[in-house]
């Protein structure tokens, strides 16, 4: 009977230990999961954070803003090809071909504008790089390169000593 009670106690003790181990394993897994969720939330925040994206990818954001601005500007105005095709009398209306040719012309115009903007950006970047390479750098007031002596009690004593020694040595020479 005592053996049976000891066995039951051992089983209870083992069960409690298993519960404690399971509890600690679940706690660790929850902590890992919480970290992953936080990383995901931070990633999503960075994805939609405009200031962060501009700092990380300035040229991409610049190009995208140019493209979006151009497209929005083109949307508000009437292109010359649309005005020209609408005033022409057509004997055989072919709406499918006119739409395709209009889109093709607009895409060509858009690409020409983008090429011009890209060319301007490349030229200005090359100009800035050439100025950096060809022009000498402006002198800087760097205190580490040209230290200004700061008078201390030691330097003041040295100056007085040099002055006194100079007076003594010149005293005997006259």
N, C-alpha and C positions, 0 to 999 in steps of 0.2 A: 504494500500500500504506500509506503514511504517512497519506493522507487517510482511508483506511478505518479505521485505528487511532484517528485523532483523532475520527472519527464515532462509533466504539464508545465511546471515552472520554466523549464528550459525552452519549451515550445513558445510560451508566452514571451520570454525574454528574447528569443530569436525573432518572433513576430514583431515585437517593438523595435528591435534593431533594424529589421527589414523596412518597417514604416519610416523610421528616422532616415535610413539611407535613401529611400524613395523620395522622401520630402526634400532632402538636400539636393538630390539629382534634379527634381522638378524645379527647385529654386534656381539652380545653376542654369537650367535650360530656359527658364523665364527671363533671367538676366541677359542671356545671349539673345533671346528673341527681342527683348526690349531694346538692346543695342542695335540690332538689325533694323528694327522699325524706326528708331531714331535716325539712323544713317539714311534710310529710304526717305524719310520726311525731309531731312536736310538736303538730300539730292533733288527732291521735287522742288523745294524752296529755291535752290540755286538755279534750277532749270527755268523758273519763271521770274527770277530776280534780274531785272534789266540792268541795274548797275553792276552786278557781278558778271553778267554775260559780256558787257562792254569792256570790263577790265580784263577778262580772260581771252576774249576774241574780238579785239578792236577792229581789225580789217574786215572780218566777216560781218560784223554789225554795221560798219560803214557802208559796205557794198549792199547789204540788205536794205538799209535805210534809203540809199540812193535808188535802188530798184523799186521799192515800195512808193517812194515819193514821186518817181517818174510815172509809175503806173497810175497812181491817184491823180496826178496832174493831167495825164492823157485822158483819163476817164471823163473829166469835167469839160474838156474842150472838144471841138469838132475837128477831125483831121481833114486835110486838104483832099485826100483821096475820096473820102466819103462825099464831100461837097461836089467834086468833079463827076463822080459816077452818078449822082442823083440828078444832075442837070442834063446829062446826055440822054437824048431820046434813043430808045432801043426798040428795034423792030421785033426782035425775038427775046422776050424776057427769059433769062436764065438765072433764077435766084441762087441756085447752088454754086455756079461758077463765080458769080459776083461776090458771094460771101467768102469763098475760098481765096479769091484774088485780093479782097479787102484785108482778110486776116494775114495773108502772105505779105502784103505791103506794109501793114502795121508792124508785123514782126521784124521785117527788114529795117524799118525806121527805128524801132526800139533797140535792135542790135547795134545799129549805127550810133545811137546816142550812148549806149552802154560802152561801146568801144571807145568813143571820145572821152567819156568820163574815166575809163580805166587808163587810157593813154595819158591823160592829164595827171592822174594820181601817180603813175609810174615816172613821168617826167619830173614832177615835184619831189618825189622820193629820191631819184637819182641826183637832182640838183642839191638837195640837202646833204646827201652822202658825199658828193664832190666837194662841197664847201667844207665839210668836216675834214676831209683828207687833205685838201690843197691849202687851206688857210691855217696859219699857225694858231695854236690855242692862245686865248687871251691870258695875260698873267693874272694869277690869283693871289690874293693876300692870305696865304696859308701860314698860320702861326708856327706850324711845325717846320716849315722850310726856312723861314726867316724869323727866327725867334728874337723878340725884342727883350733885351736884358732888363730884368726887373731888379732894382736895387734892393739888396738885403743887408743885414747888419754885417755879414762877412765881407761882401764886396765893398761896403763903405769903409770898413777897417783897412782893407787892402789898399784902397785908393788913398786914404790918409797916410798909411805907411809909405806908399810909393812917393807921395808928395814930400813927406818929411825926409826920406832918404835922398830924394832929389835935391832938397834944399841943403842938406848936410854936404852932399857931394859937390854941389855948386859953391858952397860956402868956402871950401878949402881951395877952390880953383881961382878965385878972384884975387 
